[in-house]
Amino acid sequence: MLAGKRLLLIIGGGIAAYKCLDLLRRLKEQGMQVTPVLTAAAQEFVTPLSVAALAGEKVYTDLFDLTDESEMGHIQLSRVADLVLVAPATADLMAKMAGGHANDLASTLLMATDTPVMIAPAMNLRMWQHPATQRNAAQLQADGITLVGPNAGGMACGEYGPGRMSEPLEIVAAIKAALSNGPLTGKRLLVTSGPTHEPIDPVRYIANRSSGAQGSAIAAALAALGAEVVFVTGPADVPPPEGVEVVAVQTAAEMLAAVEKALPVDGAVFAAAVADWRVASAQKSKIKKDKGKLPVLEFAENPDILAQISQMKTGRPKLVVGFAAETDDVIALAQAKRVRKGCDWIVANDVRPQTGIMGGEENAVHVITADSCESWPRMQKTQVACQLADRIAAALA
Ligand code: C5P
């Protein structure tokens, strides 16, 4: 969906500028055309040559470059794109933008542009938390500018906290969402996917046969309709789709924490095959084989993430969709499960080995709501995902 679209990428002067080289590569892979602009400070971190090589386009750096003015004036340059992205947006660049300064090429373009603007802030955590930066961030949002990130994490300066620039794929997802005019534009959706691994000891775990294929396809289909998607995935066989925010987890407890952190969302699809039990006291050291003695594993029940989110008293997503993988009496059990868990819809499927559904490319599902049950013919999991995404878009409209 980015093919043929143009981005004006303003690279600011921060250590996170190096991530823009990867971002450029990701955008080019998707067929996006990128016109790069480097501030003077940015050129201390990345060279115009490397940026030009990855973008495959001329790099602009100077407001008073007469050649540029004869080829393309700064006003024209500010209007060539479908979106302007500032990454990394330093504290200084944000202050300039909030104050309406126009004293170099980047700030002048940002003042002159008539296209939507997105910024990916990156700075030391104290600088991010400083009241001046927070004031500027609020002002920029009030001016209609979209912020992506910053994330919390370790920093180049050795400190830990909010201020890290979003990862290139998160920025790609935000760009897709901003440029999409699909029916889920402006909506935030959560998808859980894959199995969970519950440790027995540091080298052994309990798992199941979920490949993550259906969850990945659903996340991709929702993103293609313009949704901002948080994809919380266990260790799946299928790679996560491009253009979504990926949160990788191992256990059910980690999945619940990641889901809670992703809230609030407009809708949530729980496609993960979460382990029902974990080993009550997973060992810190590898359990040794002891002749004649068999280890006894005691289990504890895992949190039911779907039920917990479905039954939230405040802030519940408007639409909660669960899955039911059954081997017998599929529809009746799934209908009862929908009521018991408190979700809005259940997508039920028959996972007896002879169906080849678990781990396969096709699925045959029954979509169960409070007052209906629709049986869809067997089709590709990607097709199930597209039909389900259309349904979700209609329900959230
Ligand atoms: O109870 P059962 O595992 O059959 O329910 C399946 C549905 O509940 C799926 O949507 C699955 O993602 C979700 N689930 C969950 N947390 C659990 C168990 C299941 O979110 N601990």
Residues whose N, C-alpha, C, O or C-beta is under 5 A from the ligand:
A	BS01	C5P	F270 A271 A272 A273 V274 A275 N302 P303 D304 I305 L306 G322 F323 A324
